[in-house]
Amino acid sequence: MATASEAKTTGKLERVLLKLSGEAFCAPGGFGIDPESLALIAGEIKGALAAGAQIAVVVGGGNIIRGAELARAGDIQQASADYMGMLGTVINGVALKEKLETVGVESRLMSAIEIRAVAEPFIRGRAIRHLEKGRVVILAAGTGNPFFTTDTCAALRARELDCDILMKATKVDGVYTSDPKVDASATKYERLSYREAINGRLRFMDLTALAMCEERGLPVLVFDFWQPGNIRRVVEGEPGIGTLLGG
């Protein structure tokens, strides 16, 4: 498996983990699953797969239910609210699997909580075997434990599956000094070290996830998912996309 530095030399990444938030599945400002958004996701994954990458996808569930908000309201214990959020990710995972199949991409949905009627249990060796066979592996239900975000799940699964890079899809083209939507003077980081991101509390990713990536030197790319072809370009080694974290 190529490392990130080797990938820059060879011009190719072999295995990537794509982290999609639940918001990627719905129209801006909405909830539920938007057919156009779902088609966009499937098309982008298909394009990257055609470029020769093995692809695992961790899905969020905020478009279905926001467990953290329920917990903050005080009516539901956080552990229960987190499990509700995990079920939301399973709904997104089922939708993505079905859409990928309709566009000719073989895929498998794996869940960290047992729900055999709709998903395989997550088993590391089996997931790697699916990837090696050219299947997209969709990873739902987070880590299977409350109190952990899907960002942390993405960092964990990327390490477990020996991925070259963790690609975090966002609505902007990288990490900025401040929110570019409200601060016209905000500037984009082309590269960041893990320490700069953690100490600066830049809030584009869960700090636990960043610390886990730092521990094993796993590169993280924060990029604009809505720019067509970005995943494929990264897989093919094209520089200058998003913000790269590492070192």
C-alpha positions in Angstrom: 0.0 0.0 0.0 1.4 3.4 -1.0 2.0 6.0 1.7 0.9 9.5 1.1 4.4 10.6 0.3 4.9 7.7 -2.1 1.5 8.5 -3.7 2.8 11.9 -4.6 5.7 10.3 -6.4 3.7 7.6 -8.1 0.7 9.9 -8.8 -1.8 7.5 -7.3 -3.5 6.6 -4.1 -4.5 2.9 -3.8 -7.0 2.9 -0.9 -8.9 5.9 0.5 -11.5 6.4 3.2 -14.1 9.0 2.3 -15.9 10.6 5.2 -19.4 12.0 4.3 -21.5 14.0 6.7 -25.2 13.4 6.8 -25.7 16.9 5.3 -24.1 15.6 2.0 -27.3 13.5 1.5 -29.8 16.3 1.7 -30.5 19.6 -0.1 -28.8 22.6 1.6 -30.5 23.5 4.8 -32.8 20.4 4.6 -33.3 17.0 6.1 -33.9 13.6 4.7 -32.3 12.2 1.5 -32.4 14.2 -1.6 -32.3 12.1 -4.8 -30.0 14.6 -6.7 -27.5 14.7 -3.8 -27.5 10.9 -3.6 -26.9 10.7 -7.4 -24.0 13.1 -7.1 -22.4 11.1 -4.3 -22.7 7.9 -6.2 -21.3 9.4 -9.4 -18.3 10.9 -7.6 -17.5 7.6 -6.0 -17.9 5.7 -9.3 -15.5 8.1 -11.0 -12.8 7.6 -8.3 -13.3 3.9 -8.4 -12.7 3.9 -12.2 -9.4 5.7 -11.5 -8.2 2.6 -9.7 -8.8 3.4 -6.1 -10.2 1.1 -3.4 -12.9 3.1 -1.6 -14.4 2.8 1.9 -17.0 5.4 3.0 -18.0 6.4 6.5 -21.4 8.0 6.5 -22.9 10.5 9.0 -26.5 10.7 9.9 -27.2 14.4 10.7 -29.7 14.6 7.9 -31.9 12.0 9.6 -31.5 12.8 13.2 -29.1 14.9 15.4 -28.5 12.9 18.5 -26.3 15.5 20.1 -29.0 18.1 19.9 -31.6 15.7 21.4 -29.2 15.1 24.3 -28.6 18.8 24.9 -32.3 19.4 25.1 -32.4 17.1 28.1 -35.2 14.8 27.2 -33.0 11.8 26.1 -29.9 10.5 27.7 -26.8 11.1 25.5 -26.1 7.3 25.1 -29.6 6.7 23.8 -29.4 9.8 21.5 -26.1 8.6 20.1 -27.6 5.2 19.3 -30.4 7.0 17.5 -27.8 8.9 15.5 -26.1 5.6 14.6 -29.4 4.3 13.2 -29.6 7.4 11.1 -26.2 6.5 9.5 -27.6 3.1 8.7 -30.4 4.7 6.7 -28.0 6.7 4.7 -25.8 3.7 4.2 -28.7 1.7 2.8 -29.6 4.5 0.4 -26.0 4.9 -0.8 -25.6 1.2 -1.3 -28.8 1.0 -3.4 -27.8 4.0 -5.5 -24.3 2.7 -6.2 -25.8 -0.6 -7.3 -28.1 1.2 -9.8 -25.1 2.9 -11.4 -23.2 -0.4 -11.7 -20.9 -0.2 -8.7 -20.8 -3.3 -6.5 -20.9 -2.3 -2.8 -21.3 -3.7 0.6 -22.9 -2.1 3.7 -21.2 -3.0 7.0 -22.5 -1.9 10.4 -20.8 -1.5 13.7 -24.0 -2.5 15.5 -25.8 -5.8 14.6 -28.6 -5.2 12.1 -28.3 -8.3 9.9 -31.5 -7.7 7.9 -29.9 -4.8 6.1 -26.1 -4.8 6.7 -23.1 -7.1 7.3 -21.4 -6.8 10.7 -18.1 -4.9 10.5 -15.3 -7.4 10.4 -11.9 -5.9 9.5 -10.7 -8.9 7.4 -13.9 -9.1 5.5 -14.0 -5.4 4.8 -10.4 -5.6 3.4 -11.4 -8.5 1.2 -14.4 -6.6 -0.2 -12.0 -3.7 -1.0 -9.6 -6.0 -2.7 -12.4 -7.3 -4.9 -13.2 -3.8 -6.1 -16.3 -3.3 -4.0 -17.1 0.0 -2.3 -17.4 -0.6 1.4 -19.9 1.6 3.2 -19.4 1.8 7.0 -22.4 2.7 9.1 -23.3 3.0 12.8 -20.1 4.8 13.7 -17.8 2.9 16.1 -20.8 1.1 17.5 -20.3 3.0 20.8 -22.0 6.2 22.2 -19.9 9.3 22.9 -17.8 9.0 19.7 -18.4 11.0 16.5 -18.4 9.7 13.0 -15.1 11.7 12.5 -13.5 9.5 15.1 -15.0 6.4 13.4 -13.5 7.6 10.1 -10.0 7.9 11.7 -10.4 4.5 13.3 -11.6 2.7 10.2 -8.9 4.4 8.0 -6.3 3.0 10.3 -7.9 -0.4 10.6 -8.2 -0.7 6.8 -4.7 0.5 6.1 -5.9 3.5 4.0 -3.5 5.9 2.4 -5.5 8.9 3.3 -8.7 10.1 5.1 -10.7 12.4 2.8 -13.2 14.6 4.7 -15.8 16.0 2.4 -17.0 19.5 3.3 -19.0 22.4 1.7 -15.9 24.5 1.3 -12.6 23.9 -0.5 -10.4 23.4 2.6 -9.6 24.7 6.1 -9.7 28.5 6.6 -8.4 30.8 9.4 -12.1 31.6 10.1 -15.4 30.9 8.5 -15.1 32.3 4.9 -18.9 32.7 4.7 -18.9 35.4 7.4 -15.3 36.7 7.3 -14.2 38.1 4.0 -10.6 38.2 5.2 -10.4 34.5 5.9 -7.5 32.7 4.2 -7.2 29.1 3.2 -4.5 26.8 4.6 -2.8 24.7 1.9 -1.1 22.5 4.5 -1.4 22.1 8.2 0.4 20.0 10.8 -1.8 18.0 13.2 -0.5 20.1 16.1 -1.5 23.3 14.4 -5.0 22.0 13.8 -5.4 20.6 17.3 -3.8 23.6 19.1 -5.7 26.0 17.0 -9.0 24.2 17.6 -10.0 24.9 14.0 -13.2 22.9 14.5 -13.3 21.2 11.1 -12.9 17.8 12.6 -13.3 16.1 16.0 -10.1 16.6 18.1 -10.1 12.9 19.1 -10.1 12.0 15.4 -7.2 14.4 14.7 -5.2 13.0 17.6 -5.7 9.5 16.3 -4.5 10.5 12.8 -1.5 12.2 14.3 -0.6 9.1 16.3 -0.1 7.0 13.2 0.7 9.7 10.7 -2.4 9.3 8.7 -2.8 12.1 6.2 -6.2 14.0 6.2 -7.5 15.9 3.2 -10.3 18.4 3.8 -11.9 19.2 0.4 -14.9 20.5 -1.4 -17.1 17.5 -2.2 -19.4 19.5 -4.4 -16.7 20.3 -6.9 -17.2 17.5 -9.5 -14.3 15.2 -10.0 -12.4 16.2 -6.8 -12.2 12.6 -5.4 -10.9 11.3 -8.7 -8.3 14.1 -8.9 -7.0 13.3 -5.5 -6.8 9.6 -6.2 -4.8 10.4 -9.4 -2.4 12.5 -7.5 -3.4 16.0 -8.6 -2.0 18.6 -6.1 -3.6 21.8 -4.8 -7.0 20.3 -3.9 -8.3 21.2 -0.4 -6.1 21.4 2.7 -3.7 18.6 3.5 -3.0 17.7 7.1 0.0 15.8 8.2 3.4 16.1 9.9 
